[in-house]
Amino acid sequence: EFGQPKAVVVLPLARCGVGSAALLDGLLSQIPGASSAASLLAAGSGLQMTTVTLKHPNRQRVTFVAAPPPSFAALDAAKAADIIVLEVSAVDGIDPSGEALLSALCVQGVPTMVLALTELVKLPAKAQLQAVKYWASFLATKFPDDSKLVAVRSPADLAGLLRHLACTRLRHVPWRDGHAHLLAQCTSYDEKSSTLVLRGHVRGRAFAAGALVHLPGSGEFQLEMVRRL
């Protein structure tokens, strides 16, 4: 349980379908004592986040982030992900905004990729097999390295997805090594001093006091202090 938690970002690729929060709810339902997505910390960006401990196959912490439908907030969340779970409906597929998000991800550089194919049970048995085959081919073409498709039909499939997230090898993203970045797990704002405090695990290089940092959606700010807890 020591060290930084593995960051798993759930990205929906359409504005209809199950959605990232619902998929995350299903995953958390397989973890005893985990909170539902509805009770997670939600920022104005629509991101929802929680950190849990997976007991199988070994005890390790995982931070789950449910991103809103394709948006800049979803793209920013993906920058800090160790694993991206693409939520795709077998009924509705990917809409134009989801296609644009995928293109941006490919340019940005991606970590380990997983495609969760949802709403399969709404299709006839033969159509389910065709959908799984099509999306497996799509994933292999788009992300040939370190990617996996998980067909979600039942709670057992969600449990299998959790095991895969716990065990899978993480893909190295080279550009991150030279950049300090942080997925904030706790925030507070002091109005008197106009100071924003962010708490989380630093990844990549170390932050330096006095340096400029970019806050997605807000701009660049000077870092006043760095404290190790």
Stockholm file with secondary structure:
# STOCKHOLM 1.0

chainA/1-229         EFGQPKAVVVLPLARCGVGSAALLDGLLSQIPGASSAASLLAAGSGLQMTTVTLKHPNRQRVTFVAAPPPSFAALDAAKAADIIVLEVSAVDGIDPSGEALLSALCVQGVPTMVLALTELVKLPAKAQLQAVKYWASFLATKFPDDSKLVAVRSPADLAGLLRHLACTRLRHVPWRDGHAHLLAQCTSYDEKSSTLVLRGHVRGRAFAAGALVHLPGSGEFQLEMVRRL
#=GR chainA/1-229 SS CCSCCEEEEEEESSSSSSCHHHHHHHHHTTSTTCCCGGGSEECTTCCEEEEEEECSSSCEEEEEEECCSSSHHHHHHHHTCSEEEEEEETTTBCCHHHHHHHHHHHHHCCCEEEEEEECGGGSCHHHHHHHHHHHHHHHHHHCCSSEEEEECSSHHHHHHHHHHHHHSCCCCCGGGGGSCEECCSEEEEETTTTEEEEESCEESSCCCTTCEEEETTTEEEECCCCCCC
#=GC SS_cons         CCSCCEEEEEEESSSSSSCHHHHHHHHHTTSTTCCCGGGSEECTTCCEEEEEEECSSSCEEEEEEECCSSSHHHHHHHHTCSEEEEEEETTTBCCHHHHHHHHHHHHHCCCEEEEEEECGGGSCHHHHHHHHHHHHHHHHHHCCSSEEEEECSSHHHHHHHHHHHHHSCCCCCGGGGGSCEECCSEEEEETTTTEEEEESCEESSCCCTTCEEEETTTEEEECCCCCCC
//
